[in-house]
Every structure is written in C-alpha cells, then in structure tokens.
Amino acid sequence: FYQTLYQKLDSEDDTTYFKRITLRLSDESDTVYINRLCLVKRTFAHLPLWYSTQYLDLIRNYYVTLYTKSSSESDESLFKRIVTKEDEESDEECVKRVSLVRQLFPNLSLWYDTKYYNLTKRFYYDLYQKSTSEDEISYFQRITKRLNEESNSVYIKRISLIKKTLINLPLWYSTQYLDIVKNYYSALYTRSSSESEESFFKRIVTKEDDESDEQCKQRISIIRQLYPNLALWYDAKYYSLTKSFYQSLYQKLSDEDETTYFKRITTKLSDESDVVFINRLSLIKKTYSCLSLWYSKDYLDIVKQYYIAKYTKGSSETEESQYYRIVTKEVEESDEQCAQRVQVIQSVFPNLSLWYDEKYYDLVKKFYPIWFKKLSSEDDTAYFKRITTKSTEETDEVYVNRLACIKRSFSGLNLWYSKQFLDVTRSYYIARYTKASTETEESLYQRIVTKECGENDNQWVKRVELVHQLYPNLALWSDVKHYELIKTVYQSIYKKTTSEDEVTYFKRITTRYAHETDAVYLGRMTLIENTFSSLSLWSSVENLSIIKSFYSLKYAKQAGETDEAYFTRLVAKETCDVSDEVYVK
C-alpha cells in the first residue's frame, strides 16, 4: 500500500512529490504523523528527502517532532535514538540524517559533551571526512564552520570533538591554516571570568588527548601567535609551565645551520611588545643558556636587537641600577659566560661610562681577567695588540679610560712600560696625554708624572719615560719651573745601573731624543746636571767628547748677549761645581 500510495507520479517533480508524502493529514496526531512518516521513510529509505539540506524545510516538522525529547525519556536514550542507524539506511545516509538533526538541534549536548563521544564518534568521523571533490582549504573551512544558532560554548566543544576525532589533521597545528582555525582557538583559549590566570595557562600548555609531543608544541605555538603578549610566554613565574614547550620549540632542527637556528629563536613576533620580546628571549636564554649566541660577538647582529631592548636604561632607572643589571650573573650562567655576555653588551653600548669611569671599576674588574687573558695561541705582540685595539664605535675618551682600567687590572704587563711595544701603546698614550682644551699645562704635567693604580716605582718611571719619548718637547722635561714635578723621575731614569760602566752611563744620559729641539735638549740636560751635579761628567776633560754637544749649546753666546754678560755667565759658579777643583776643571 505504501509503495503504491507514496510512489512518485510522472507529473511530479521532486519538490512536489516530497511535499505530498510529508504532508500532515487533518486530525492526525503527532504520534500517528511521526510513525506514518517513519513507515514512509522505511519504504522509500533512499530518497534524498531524508538526508539533504535542500529539503530541510519539507522534512523539518517531521524531524523536529520525531527527535524532540519526550517527558519520560532520558538524554542518553534520546541521543541514542538520533544516532542509531535506521532500517534500510546506509552508513552514509545515517550520517547525513544525523547531520540534519544537528542543524535542527544545534545546541544538544550530544554534539559537544565528551560523555556522549562514544555515540557521536563514528558520526563525526564519517561526517567530517574529506570528500574527493574538496581541496584541503575547502575541507578545513567546512569542518570548522560555525552552525546557525550554535552558541559559543557549543561551537568550542563540538570543534574540540572534531579535533579529537581527526587529531592528526595539519589544520590544528600548522600556521598555514591559522586564518581557518583562528576563531576556534580564540574562543577556546579566551580566559573565563571565573578562571584564574594560572589555571588558564595550564589549559593552554596541557597536552590534549591523543596529541603527540610535537603536535602539542605546534598547537601551543599557534596560540602564542594569537596571544603574543600573554604573561605565560615571558613571566618567569610561569616558566615551569612553559619550560618543556621552550625546550621543544627552540631546539635546533636537523636541517638548520647555526645562523639560521639563532635567527629563528630570536625573531620578534608580530604584535609582540618590547617587554614580552625581552622576557620571552630571557626565558629562551634560560632554557638554552649554553648557546654561543648569547656570548659571542660573531652573532652580534642576530642578538643585538634583544640586548638593546633589554639593557637600554629605563626612564625611571638610575645609571647605577642599569649597570648592575648588565653585570649581574644571570640564572644558569657560568662566570665565564657572564663575562662573555657583558663583553657582547659592551660591543652594543661601547660608550657607556660603565666601561671606563673609575667609579664603576669595581663592577667590571672581575671580568678583565677573563676578557683579556692571554691565549695559548698568542705571542706577546699579538696579545698586546688585541687588548689595546680601539673599537670602531668607541670615542677617544672611552678608549683612553677603558685602557686605563685594563692597565689597572694588568699593571704588571711590560706592554705599558717597554719601548719594545711603544708602537702598540702609542695610540693609547698619545690620546691619554694630549692636553685637553680645558686643561692647564700644569695639570697635564701633573697627570703625566702621577703614579697610577698598580704601578710600582720602576713601572711608574718607565711609563713617564715612554711619554717623554712621545712628547720630547714638552716644557715638563726641560723647564726649571717644573723641576719639582720631574725631579724624582730623573733621579730614577738617569741613575747609573749596575751593568753600566761610566762611559756607557754618561753616553746614555746625554743622548739626544729624536725630534728634541736644541732648547729642550739644553733645558733637559741642565735639569739632569742639577739632579746629578756631582758626576765627573761635567768637569772631566776625558769626557769632553761626550759632553761637547750639551756644552756647545749651553755656553754658546746668545743673540743680544753682551760680551761682558756672556763672559760672566761662562765663569759663574754652577750647581755642579761642588768644589773649587771641580769649578776650575
């Protein structure tokens, strides 16, 4: 009877036909209507009417009435009714029918509550399989599409079940599909009003059911892109939550060289604030504290942005507190790594007073033995050239004062006192002892002859003598008014050594410096004569050949000098005339 009554007539199109067979009869009760259509469906089980959204308006009343929960029915029994394959239905038809019911009842807990997942698992698996006609983008857009009238909560839970069903889809883990999955993750990982920050963060980093470690890492990476400024990524108090993520995400890949790897882990994310960038990289550094990236100037271009952001003085920060931040050993750092990091920062900020102001010497002195120790591959010259090299961005003032601090730490190096290495120290000493525009001659000379930190008497004298060679015509060396400044130096420089005979000694102290003018030579020799007035050099005919150059200048008649004044000067008693006999000679 049903086969005959409800078969399609030749004059009917599909829509007319479907309207006829689903039409509710007058005075037909809900129960009769439902059961009659169930028999019609059983008779014509394969009609698209029962499965296609195209005919949902025709079938709506039937399905709404059929799948409305009765007063005596439990949720579970209703849900079993919905998903149970009906007589004559194929698997595909069952999936399509359940899909229509879901459109009619989008907020049933059946679709999103995990306790009913065993009922819906097969449905989800079949419904959300990729069809042969779909490309990947279309497929992913279809399975993540929000249904009409679907609440936020239901949407999140439903997509979570789809994810659970199809856990290995790249949709959930690849940034390539971020625009598609963005709405889901944004909704899922929005912190609720009743949720603490810590519990929210635990939700994000907790590995989900059936997720591999790699998938978990990739999912967290996507969430980080969506919420780049969450405290989770940079606050040290949440490091225990993110540590394993950082270990996995920032490990070196097999196809990466060192430079590519370092660039990847230091790249600032779009929309990432400076504070988040700094603190996130600090946690990466904490996780991979032994990477040469943090300590080698070879990677300065890569790490520079991080160090500039981290160690730039804050608006409310004092200079001293900034410097303490720079030199304080960080977590997981060894003493040597700390020194190397600070040296990289010095390259980034070459002109900070930290590196050259004596008042900060105690902050940095611990690094000098590490920075400037002699390498096993270096001879003295190579070593000395390395520690005295001026950086390209270093001002003269910074260079001079920085080397003064190095000298203070390595005061025993003969670099600072030996003529042998004057070519190495020349730039330093010239810069250090050039008279400043605001400096008096007297204060310059005082600087030159003042004993420096760490210098013993012998080193002090040798240093002053090197300055003498560089500046042979300073009045300091020859003008009697500066004699008290230079006297002690001359007493040391020009005293006879135990290895010298008298002639050798006399020749040494009377030798004229290169570029020394007549006036300076004369003045200097006069001061030496005053200092060592008892030497036989000044009165012995045997030493005349040695002393001749000095006396020829000293006793030459000066322009404008009268004969009488000249002769009076020649025969006047001098400081070297310690006795009448010496005077006569």
Wavefront OBJ file of the C-alpha trace (Angstrom):
o trace
v 0.000 0.000 0.000
v 2.744 2.462 0.955
v 4.819 1.605 -2.108
v 1.827 2.358 -4.294
v 0.436 5.333 -2.432
v 3.723 7.179 -1.982
v 5.493 6.461 -5.208
v 6.386 9.440 -7.346
v 3.912 10.346 -10.057
v 5.008 11.124 -13.590
v 3.545 14.610 -13.291
v 5.501 15.423 -10.099
v 8.900 16.997 -9.708
v 10.926 16.138 -6.598
v 9.724 19.080 -4.543
v 6.035 18.481 -5.319
v 6.460 14.787 -4.641
v 8.247 15.332 -1.299
v 5.653 17.868 -0.172
v 2.884 15.361 -0.868
v 4.367 12.453 1.026
v 5.292 14.567 4.076
v 2.012 16.424 4.292
v 0.365 16.045 7.664
v -3.216 14.780 7.439
v -6.025 16.648 9.126
v -6.752 15.351 12.630
v -3.531 13.294 12.538
v -1.878 13.223 15.987
v 1.847 13.755 16.488
v 2.351 10.090 17.226
v 0.452 8.925 14.151
v 2.170 11.534 11.970
v 5.634 10.514 13.154
v 5.028 6.794 12.885
v 3.396 7.096 9.480
v 6.349 9.076 8.100
v 8.713 6.567 9.670
v 6.993 3.886 7.626
v 7.096 6.054 4.506
v 10.829 6.601 5.139
v 11.319 2.871 5.698
v 9.509 2.171 2.412
v 11.446 4.818 0.482
v 14.611 4.831 2.588
v 16.916 6.184 -0.086
v 15.042 9.321 -1.076
v 17.242 12.465 -0.818
v 14.319 13.977 1.056
v 15.506 12.385 4.301
v 19.167 13.404 4.004
v 19.619 16.594 2.034
v 19.654 20.120 3.464
v 17.967 21.123 0.203
v 14.714 19.630 1.528
v 15.121 20.511 5.185
v 12.130 22.862 5.169
v 9.935 19.978 3.955
v 11.201 17.483 6.481
v 11.667 19.918 9.388
v 8.329 19.254 11.137
v 8.877 15.522 10.933
v 12.392 15.555 12.362
v 11.603 18.199 14.994
v 8.629 16.160 16.175
v 10.494 12.852 15.957
v 13.562 14.000 17.864
v 12.014 16.206 20.484
v 12.721 14.617 23.842
v 9.652 13.128 25.478
v 8.897 13.762 29.137
v 9.697 10.167 30.062
v 12.898 9.980 28.020
v 16.440 10.469 29.305
v 19.029 12.492 27.407
v 21.005 9.388 26.661
v 18.082 7.430 25.232
v 17.127 10.416 23.044
v 20.678 10.710 21.801
v 20.864 7.000 21.059
v 17.652 7.334 19.019
v 19.204 10.130 16.986
v 22.467 8.379 16.112
v 21.184 4.817 15.716
v 21.127 3.691 12.112
v 17.562 3.191 10.986
v 16.163 0.300 8.960
v 17.324 0.303 5.365
v 19.699 3.258 5.974
v 23.220 3.043 4.628
v 26.108 4.360 6.747
v 26.348 7.450 4.560
v 22.614 8.117 4.798
v 22.729 7.746 8.556
v 25.470 10.364 8.760
v 23.512 12.756 6.557
v 20.343 12.312 8.609
v 22.184 12.896 11.893
v 23.739 15.964 10.303
v 20.250 17.338 9.537
v 19.139 16.663 13.094
v 22.203 18.550 14.313
v 21.170 21.553 12.218
v 17.723 21.427 13.763
v 19.026 20.955 17.319
v 22.472 22.623 17.228
v 22.796 23.039 20.992
v 22.106 19.480 22.116
v 24.828 18.293 24.474
v 25.073 15.244 22.227
v 27.188 17.252 19.812
v 29.731 18.577 22.285
v 29.668 16.750 25.608
v 32.564 14.295 25.829
v 30.471 11.862 27.846
v 28.461 11.203 24.658
v 31.515 10.971 22.444
v 31.109 7.208 22.073
v 27.726 7.899 20.472
v 28.959 10.579 18.080
v 32.461 9.378 17.321
v 31.513 7.362 14.249
v 29.218 10.170 13.103
v 31.989 12.750 13.431
v 34.450 10.507 11.711
v 32.160 9.955 8.712
v 30.674 13.449 8.544
v 34.000 15.225 8.664
v 35.926 13.048 6.280
v 37.431 14.874 3.330
v 35.445 14.272 0.173
v 37.167 13.613 -3.127
v 35.765 16.858 -4.537
v 37.285 19.031 -1.782
v 40.687 20.627 -1.678
v 42.304 20.953 1.741
v 41.295 24.571 2.317
v 37.634 23.940 1.452
v 37.645 20.846 3.633
v 39.078 22.652 6.657
v 36.690 25.564 6.202
v 33.740 23.151 6.122
v 34.592 21.257 9.297
v 35.297 24.407 11.326
v 32.281 26.365 10.120
v 30.011 27.610 12.864
v 26.408 26.378 12.601
v 23.430 28.714 12.639
v 22.239 29.394 16.181
v 25.194 27.470 17.617
v 26.310 29.067 20.879
v 29.925 29.890 21.613
v 30.178 27.118 24.171
v 28.667 24.506 21.868
v 30.853 25.585 18.964
v 34.020 25.228 21.033
v 33.093 21.823 22.385
v 31.916 20.496 19.028
v 35.117 21.527 17.250
v 37.087 20.033 20.137
v 35.377 16.703 19.476
v 36.120 17.006 15.763
v 39.746 17.658 16.692
v 39.706 14.643 18.973
v 38.268 12.539 16.135
v 40.651 13.845 13.480
v 43.612 14.574 15.735
v 46.264 14.312 13.029
v 44.927 16.940 10.650
v 47.521 19.682 9.998
v 44.640 22.123 10.454
v 45.176 22.072 14.224
v 48.943 22.589 14.201
v 50.105 24.481 11.138
v 50.340 28.267 10.920
v 49.435 27.800 7.257
v 45.815 27.307 8.372
v 45.768 29.853 11.173
v 43.108 32.003 9.488
v 40.791 28.979 9.355
v 41.302 27.716 12.894
v 41.684 31.173 14.451
v 38.040 31.547 15.539
v 38.100 28.180 17.277
v 41.347 28.730 19.165
v 40.424 32.315 20.023
v 37.137 31.126 21.511
v 38.662 28.083 23.215
v 41.524 29.972 24.835
v 39.742 33.082 25.996
v 40.060 33.253 29.765
v 36.709 32.914 31.524
v 35.663 35.317 34.277
v 35.824 32.559 36.903
v 39.203 31.230 35.762
v 42.496 32.149 37.418
v 45.407 33.179 35.247
v 47.378 30.107 36.250
v 44.573 27.622 35.510
v 44.019 29.355 32.168
v 47.685 28.973 31.297
v 47.662 25.329 32.375
v 44.782 24.727 29.944
v 46.880 26.115 27.116
v 50.024 24.057 27.745
v 48.423 20.782 28.857
v 48.789 18.074 26.247
v 45.360 17.144 24.894
v 44.024 13.607 24.449
v 45.880 11.722 21.733
v 48.192 14.673 20.992
v 51.834 13.816 20.381
v 54.556 15.945 21.963
v 55.242 17.521 18.583
v 51.566 18.310 17.970
v 51.244 19.814 21.437
v 54.237 22.051 20.732
v 52.803 23.160 17.390
v 49.385 23.908 18.874
v 50.921 25.999 21.664
v 52.943 27.872 19.034
v 49.739 28.805 17.227
v 48.143 30.014 20.451
v 51.239 32.074 21.130
v 50.802 33.753 17.752
v 47.178 34.519 18.594
v 48.024 35.818 22.073
v 51.640 37.010 21.814
v 51.519 39.164 24.947
v 50.230 36.645 27.483
v 52.331 36.588 30.651
v 52.619 32.842 30.080
v 55.246 33.391 27.392
v 57.531 35.692 29.337
v 56.833 35.788 33.070
v 59.438 33.746 34.942
v 56.837 32.615 37.483
v 55.189 30.517 34.745
v 58.461 29.087 33.453
v 57.681 25.682 34.984
v 54.625 25.554 32.671
v 56.454 26.596 29.507
v 59.872 25.026 30.051
v 59.182 21.802 28.146
v 57.497 23.839 25.392
v 60.559 26.068 25.078
v 62.858 23.041 25.085
v 60.918 21.522 22.222
v 60.080 24.641 20.211
v 63.528 26.194 20.343
v 65.732 23.179 19.873
v 67.935 23.184 16.791
v 66.391 21.399 13.822
v 68.386 18.861 11.848
v 68.187 20.958 8.669
v 69.280 24.222 10.349
v 72.770 25.645 10.411
v 73.716 27.664 13.477
v 72.972 31.070 11.960
v 69.523 30.053 10.701
v 68.745 28.494 14.067
v 69.810 31.579 16.023
v 67.809 33.884 13.751
v 64.703 31.751 14.220
v 64.764 31.736 18.014
v 65.467 35.480 18.314
v 62.865 36.706 15.804
v 60.398 39.143 17.314
v 56.802 38.054 16.744
v 54.342 40.378 15.067
v 52.324 42.281 17.688
v 54.824 41.265 20.377
v 55.620 44.163 22.702
v 59.195 45.013 23.692
v 58.586 43.802 27.247
v 57.250 40.449 26.062
v 60.049 40.098 23.496
v 62.730 40.788 26.109
v 61.313 38.466 28.740
v 60.497 35.685 26.276
v 64.057 35.699 24.964
v 65.315 35.752 28.540
v 63.408 32.505 29.116
v 64.804 31.033 25.898
v 68.263 32.020 27.137
v 67.489 30.388 30.479
v 66.404 27.218 28.637
v 69.399 27.177 26.286
v 71.928 29.058 28.383
v 74.952 27.411 26.762
v 74.320 28.614 23.206
v 77.210 30.652 21.824
v 74.546 33.039 20.502
v 74.419 34.813 23.859
v 78.162 35.159 24.372
v 79.950 35.508 21.049
v 80.485 38.692 19.067
v 80.224 36.505 15.959
v 76.433 36.603 16.410
v 76.152 40.232 17.484
v 73.965 41.171 14.504
v 71.475 38.467 15.490
v 71.303 39.106 19.235
v 71.744 42.884 19.066
v 68.027 43.768 18.989
v 67.433 41.693 22.129
v 70.347 43.159 24.065
v 69.471 46.724 23.031
v 65.886 46.234 24.200
v 66.935 44.503 27.414
v 69.797 46.712 28.547
v 68.665 50.165 27.454
v 68.284 52.362 30.522
v 64.663 52.627 31.642
v 63.100 56.059 32.105
v 62.805 55.515 35.868
v 66.136 53.715 36.194
v 69.355 55.180 37.548
v 72.603 54.723 35.689
v 73.967 52.624 38.519
v 70.991 50.238 38.617
v 71.227 49.811 34.838
v 74.898 48.884 35.201
v 74.138 46.430 37.993
v 71.612 44.742 35.680
v 74.229 44.405 32.973
v 76.967 42.871 35.121
v 74.821 40.662 37.368
v 75.281 36.976 36.601
v 72.080 35.523 35.174
v 70.449 32.198 36.029
v 72.352 29.225 34.587
v 75.322 31.419 33.551
v 78.873 30.431 34.470
v 81.369 33.135 35.456
v 82.951 32.928 32.017
v 79.613 33.100 30.191
v 78.637 36.120 32.266
v 81.892 37.830 31.299
v 81.379 36.975 27.627
v 77.795 38.272 27.660
v 78.876 41.533 29.275
v 81.578 41.863 26.617
v 78.937 41.476 23.880
v 76.853 44.162 25.607
v 79.956 46.346 25.619
v 80.037 45.999 21.830
v 76.370 47.027 21.685
v 76.842 50.002 24.046
v 80.542 50.890 23.580
v 80.349 54.333 25.150
v 78.669 53.554 28.477
v 80.587 55.063 31.378
v 80.467 51.588 32.932
v 83.418 50.588 30.774
v 85.707 53.479 31.585
v 84.617 55.512 34.598
v 86.783 54.641 37.592
v 83.793 54.828 39.927
v 82.371 51.717 38.206
v 85.691 49.863 38.082
v 84.694 47.569 40.936
v 81.649 46.429 38.917
v 83.658 45.298 35.894
v 87.099 44.425 37.248
v 86.092 40.779 37.780
v 85.635 40.436 34.005
v 89.052 41.747 32.959
v 90.983 38.530 33.771
v 88.541 36.635 31.522
v 88.267 39.211 28.736
v 91.937 39.984 28.487
v 93.730 36.799 29.440
v 96.466 35.790 27.063
v 95.512 32.972 24.698
v 97.793 29.981 24.268
v 97.985 30.760 20.546
v 99.172 34.356 21.089
v 102.666 35.752 21.390
v 103.145 38.946 23.390
v 102.745 41.245 20.405
v 99.506 39.641 19.179
v 98.145 39.625 22.723
v 99.027 43.255 23.362
v 97.542 44.360 20.038
v 94.299 42.582 20.842
v 93.783 44.151 24.254
v 94.647 47.660 23.047
v 92.543 47.655 19.856
v 90.065 50.504 19.629
v 86.543 49.521 18.544
v 85.015 51.370 15.597
v 82.253 52.994 17.661
v 84.444 53.877 20.633
v 85.183 57.551 21.289
v 88.705 58.682 22.222
v 87.574 59.370 25.769
v 86.049 55.925 26.199
v 89.055 54.252 24.581
v 91.546 56.046 26.826
v 89.653 55.409 30.028
v 88.853 51.809 29.147
v 92.523 51.068 28.521
v 93.348 52.794 31.787
v 91.075 50.255 33.511
v 92.758 47.395 31.634
v 96.142 48.768 32.671
v 94.941 48.952 36.253
v 93.924 45.273 36.117
v 97.076 44.175 34.279
v 99.558 46.672 35.679
v 102.372 44.114 35.597
v 102.406 43.741 31.796
v 105.576 45.150 30.265
v 103.297 46.390 27.466
v 102.787 49.598 29.430
v 106.457 50.273 30.185
v 108.645 48.841 27.434
v 109.934 50.733 24.389
v 109.683 47.418 22.562
v 105.868 47.758 22.494
v 105.625 51.501 22.018
v 104.112 51.026 18.551
v 101.283 49.115 20.238
v 100.666 51.606 23.056
v 101.392 54.736 21.054
v 97.733 55.490 20.183
v 96.680 54.991 23.788
v 99.402 57.150 25.316
v 99.006 59.897 22.719
v 95.251 60.009 23.318
v 95.721 59.844 27.089
v 98.362 62.534 27.393
v 97.205 65.025 24.792
v 96.359 68.268 26.554
v 92.599 68.786 26.808
v 91.164 72.130 25.723
v 90.017 72.830 29.283
v 93.276 71.672 30.867
v 96.182 73.806 32.039
v 99.739 72.907 31.226
v 100.417 72.315 34.899
v 97.513 69.859 35.331
v 98.602 67.945 32.211
v 102.112 67.569 33.586
v 100.702 66.529 36.929
v 98.718 63.780 35.174
v 101.804 62.533 33.378
v 104.017 62.230 36.447
v 101.410 60.986 38.936
v 101.892 57.323 39.800
v 98.920 55.281 38.548
v 97.000 52.500 40.322
v 99.014 49.297 40.450
v 102.297 50.896 39.337
v 105.444 50.328 41.344
v 108.220 52.923 41.318
v 110.094 51.241 38.495
v 106.983 50.899 36.293
v 105.990 54.466 37.016
v 109.353 55.805 35.861
v 109.319 53.671 32.704
v 105.854 54.870 31.761
v 106.811 58.517 32.204
v 109.885 57.900 30.070
v 107.667 56.462 27.287
v 105.529 59.592 27.413
v 108.773 61.559 27.223
v 109.680 59.765 24.002
v 106.251 60.508 22.522
v 106.291 64.168 23.594
v 110.025 65.056 23.705
v 109.500 68.817 23.566
v 107.123 69.317 26.481
v 108.325 72.012 28.861
v 107.904 69.420 31.611
v 111.203 67.816 30.642
v 113.294 70.961 30.382
v 111.782 73.952 32.144
v 113.224 74.563 35.589
v 109.847 75.720 36.884
v 108.574 72.127 36.505
v 111.682 70.612 38.044
v 109.974 69.576 41.261
v 107.470 67.535 39.230
v 110.107 65.702 37.218
v 112.963 65.532 39.729
v 112.100 62.119 41.181
v 111.634 60.689 37.699
v 115.025 61.982 36.581
v 116.657 60.624 39.693
v 115.432 57.197 38.714
v 115.770 57.360 34.923
v 119.242 58.799 34.872
v 120.879 56.990 37.738
v 123.696 54.622 36.884
v 122.738 50.954 36.610
v 124.954 48.199 37.984
v 125.572 46.864 34.480
v 126.902 50.171 33.115
v 130.467 51.410 33.107
v 130.955 55.147 33.472
v 131.376 55.946 29.787
v 128.286 53.948 28.789
v 126.328 55.644 31.544
v 127.438 59.145 30.531
v 126.610 58.481 26.892
v 123.147 57.283 27.838
v 122.160 60.283 29.917
v 123.462 62.760 27.349
v 121.818 61.125 24.336
v 119.511 63.458 22.499
v 115.941 62.294 21.762
v 114.691 62.180 18.202
v 112.741 65.362 17.408
v 114.093 67.067 20.524
v 114.772 70.761 19.863
v 118.006 72.471 20.893
v 116.191 74.415 23.585
v 114.536 71.344 25.064
v 117.702 69.281 24.929
v 119.600 72.073 26.628
v 116.923 72.519 29.292
v 116.650 68.805 29.971
v 120.405 68.341 30.237
v 120.530 71.301 32.593
v 117.978 69.587 34.848
v 119.937 66.327 34.682
v 123.056 68.300 35.570
v 121.209 69.793 38.547
v 119.979 66.353 39.589
v 123.374 64.640 39.317
v 125.658 67.616 39.998
v 128.471 65.557 41.469
v 129.134 63.476 38.348
v 132.632 63.796 36.927
v 130.963 64.048 33.541
v 130.542 67.785 33.954
v 134.180 68.565 34.784
v 136.389 65.887 33.271
v 138.355 66.586 30.103
v 138.287 62.846 29.417
v 134.503 63.076 28.926
v 134.592 66.182 26.760
v 133.616 64.292 23.623
v 130.507 63.041 25.438
v 129.525 66.373 26.922
v 130.546 68.506 23.959
v 127.073 68.759 22.333
v 125.486 69.887 25.581
v 128.215 72.418 26.456
v 128.289 73.764 22.890
v 124.632 74.708 23.299
v 124.896 75.738 26.914
v 127.871 78.038 26.533
v 127.163 79.447 23.088
v 126.787 83.195 23.055
v 123.100 84.058 22.836
v 121.645 86.594 20.456
v 121.693 90.027 22.067
v 124.046 88.937 24.843
v 126.941 91.346 25.511
v 130.462 90.065 25.741
v 130.602 91.013 29.398
v 127.348 89.225 30.237
v 128.435 86.241 28.199
v 131.859 86.014 29.852
v 130.287 86.473 33.274
v 127.980 83.534 32.553
v 130.855 81.365 31.395
v 132.857 81.810 34.579
v 129.943 81.824 37.036
v 129.891 79.022 39.607
v 127.176 76.420 38.932
v 125.374 73.768 40.971
v 127.693 71.131 39.603
v 130.697 72.973 40.991
v 130.720 71.042 44.213
v 134.276 72.156 44.929
v 136.775 74.737 43.727
v 138.655 71.974 41.985
v 135.578 70.919 40.054
v 134.798 74.540 39.253
v 138.280 75.089 37.823
v 138.049 71.937 35.711
l 1 2 3 4 5 6 7 8 9 10 11 12 13 14 15 16 17 18 19 20 21 22 23 24 25 26 27 28 29 30 31 32 33 34 35 36 37 38 39 40 41 42 43 44 45 46 47 48 49 50 51 52 53 54 55 56 57 58 59 60 61 62 63 64 65 66 67 68 69 70 71 72 73 74 75 76 77 78 79 80 81 82 83 84 85 86 87 88 89 90 91 92 93 94 95 96 97 98 99 100 101 102 103 104 105 106 107 108 109 110 111 112 113 114 115 116 117 118 119 120 121 122 123 124 125 126 127 128 129 130 131 132 133 134 135 136 137 138 139 140 141 142 143 144 145 146 147 148 149 150 151 152 153 154 155 156 157 158 159 160 161 162 163 164 165 166 167 168 169 170 171 172 173 174 175 176 177 178 179 180 181 182 183 184 185 186 187 188 189 190 191 192 193 194 195 196 197 198 199 200 201 202 203 204 205 206 207 208 209 210 211 212 213 214 215 216 217 218 219 220 221 222 223 224 225 226 227 228 229 230 231 232 233 234 235 236 237 238 239 240 241 242 243 244 245 246 247 248 249 250 251 252 253 254 255 256 257 258 259 260 261 262 263 264 265 266 267 268 269 270 271 272 273 274 275 276 277 278 279 280 281 282 283 284 285 286 287 288 289 290 291 292 293 294 295 296 297 298 299 300 301 302 303 304 305 306 307 308 309 310 311 312 313 314 315 316 317 318 319 320 321 322 323 324 325 326 327 328 329 330 331 332 333 334 335 336 337 338 339 340 341 342 343 344 345 346 347 348 349 350 351 352 353 354 355 356 357 358 359 360 361 362 363 364 365 366 367 368 369 370 371 372 373 374 375 376 377 378 379 380 381 382 383 384 385 386 387 388 389 390 391 392 393 394 395 396 397 398 399 400 401 402 403 404 405 406 407 408 409 410 411 412 413 414 415 416 417 418 419 420 421 422 423 424 425 426 427 428 429 430 431 432 433 434 435 436 437 438 439 440 441 442 443 444 445 446 447 448 449 450 451 452 453 454 455 456 457 458 459 460 461 462 463 464 465 466 467 468 469 470 471 472 473 474 475 476 477 478 479 480 481 482 483 484 485 486 487 488 489 490 491 492 493 494 495 496 497 498 499 500 501 502 503 504 505 506 507 508 509 510 511 512 513 514 515 516 517 518 519 520 521 522 523 524 525 526 527 528 529 530 531 532 533 534 535 536 537 538 539 540 541 542 543 544 545 546 547 548 549 550 551 552 553 554 555 556 557 558 559 560 561 562 563 564 565 566 567 568 569 570 571 572 573 574 575 576 577 578 579 580 581 582 583 584 585
